[in-house]
Amino acid sequence: MAKQRSNASKDSIPQSADSQSMQDVQDRLDHWVTNESEGHDLANSYYETLPLPVLLLHLYRDLLRFYEQRLNMSQSRVMLLHELMHTGEINQTELAQRLGMETALVTRFAKQMEASGLLSRRVDPRDNRFMLVSLTPTGQQVFQEMMVFSREFEALLVEGLSNEEEVNIRRALIHIQEKFSSLKQLENELR
């Protein structure tokens, strides 16, 4: 298993979230939020004037880059691991539908992740036209490490907020997601 860790590339196992790396993250966040040497407080910056969708795009882009670098894995592969962890064994076609991805792309990811030891693939015994995929113990371990990192990172992001403020942010983001999904559905129906 140690050999897999050192030889894997884009699908490699993320480093464990040790206290030093989390301290580095905290230091960078502190510097980003308030750059005291210049007296620059982002709360008073142009971010307040951005339309909410643009602000969310900035946040998404920054978080995505950070996660992909830290976890050494693309967002699509992280989503694939997450889905498999929660659904268990599933055929690749259904997995692609759940993820909103092309089946060929999921097949390519699955083959690469199988080669990295993160998941296993086998022919569906009920219908040999389909492949079943599931996480290996290594894939489950990687997923758990990702969740530990995510929880620690989330704690850093909400540090200084009250529980009520955190709940309100979650509710607002869920509301925005639901509203956006409704608008997408309406747009699709009108086509």
N, C-alpha and C positions, 0 to 999 in steps of 0.2 A: 504494500500500500504506500509506503514511503517513496518507492520508485515512481508510482503514478503521480504523486504530488509534485515531484521535481521535474517530471517529463511532460506533464500536461500543459497545454497551451491555453487557448481562450476558454476552454471548458474545465480548467483546472480547479482544484479544491481551494476555496479561499483560506487565507491565513486565519487562524483563530483570533478573535477580538480580544487581544491581551490588554492589560491596563495601560501600557505605554502607548500603544497605537490609539487607544481611546483618548488618552491625554493629549496626543498630537491633534486628534480631531477637535477636542475641546479648545485647544489653543488656537487652532485655525478659525473655529467658529467665533471665539471671543474677539479675535482680530477682525473678522469680517463684520460682525455686528456693530462693534464700536472701535474705530481706529482712533484711540486717544491721542496719539502723537500729532494727528492733524486736526483733532477736535471734530471729526466727521461722524455724525450719527445717521445711520441709514434710515432711521425712522423719519427723519426730516428731509430725506433726499427725494429725488425724482420718482422713486418707486411708489410713493404715495399718490402720485398723479397719473400713474399708468392705469388704463382700463383693466378691470379685474382679469379678463381672459389673457391679456398680455402678461400681467404679473404672474398668473398661474403657469403660463408657458415658460417664463424665466425660471420659476421655481422648479418645474418639471425637468427642464433641461439641466439645471445645475445638480439636482438630486440624481438624475439618471446618470450623468457623467461620474458623479462621486461614487454611486453604488457600483457601476460597472468597473471602475478602477479598483475600488476596495475589494469587491468580490471576485474580480478577474473573470467576469462572466457577463454576457450580454443580457439585456432586459428580457429578451424573448426566451432565452434559456432559463432564466430565473423563473419566469412565468410558467414555463413547462414543468420545472421541478415542483413549483408550488401546486400546480394542478394535479400532478401525479401523487404528491404527498396526501392530498385531500380526497382523491377519487380512488386511489389504488390502481390496479391493473385496468387498462382501457385500450380500445383499439385506436390506432393512430388517426383514423378518419374522424372519429368522434372527438378525439383530443384536439385536432385541428379546428373543428367547429367550435368547441368550447373556448379555445384561445383566439378565435377570429383570425386564424392564419391559413394560408394555403397548405393543402395536404402535402405537397411536394416539399415545402419548407420544413414542416414538422418531421417528415421522413428523413430529410438531410440532418436536422438537428439530432434526431433520435439515433441515427447511425453514428454521428460524431460523439454523442454523449455515451453511447454504448461502448465505443472504443476507449473512452476515458474511464469506464467503469462506473458511471453514474446511474445508468439504467440498463435494463435487459429487455430484449425483444424476442418474441416467439410467434410462430404462426398460430392463428386462432384455430383451435381444434374444431369449432363449430362451422367455420367458413375459412378455408385455407387461402382465400383472396385477401384476408386482412391480417395485419400484424398487431399483436398485443404488446403493450409497453408497460413497464412498471419500474419503480425505483429499486436499485440494489441497496444493500446495507450501507455501502459507501455513499450513494446518492442521498439516502435518508440522513446520514451523518452530515453531509454537506448542507442539506436543507436546515438541519437543526443549528449548525454553525451560523448560517445566514440569519436565522431568526434571533439568535443571541445578539449578533451584531446589530440587527434592525432594532431590537428593543433598547439596546444601549445607546444607539444613535438617536432614537426617538426621545429617550430621556434627556439627552443633551439639547435637542431641539426645543423641547417644551419646558426646560429648566427656567424657573422664574415666573411661569404662568401658574395661576391657581387651577385647581381641578375644574372649577366652573368654566374658566376660560378655555381650557383644553377641550372640555366637552362641547362647548359652543363652537370651537373651530371644527371639530369632527362633524358636528351636525351641519354646519354651514357647507363644508366640503361635500358631505353626502347629499345635501340638498342640491348643490350645483351639479353633482354627478347625475342625480336623478332627473333634474331639469334638462340637462344636456342630452341624456338618453331619450327623453320624451321628444325633444326637438328633432333628434336624428330620426326617430321612428316616424314622426309626422312628415318629415322631409322625404323619407323613403316611400311612405304611402302616397304622397302627392306626385311621385315620379311615374 
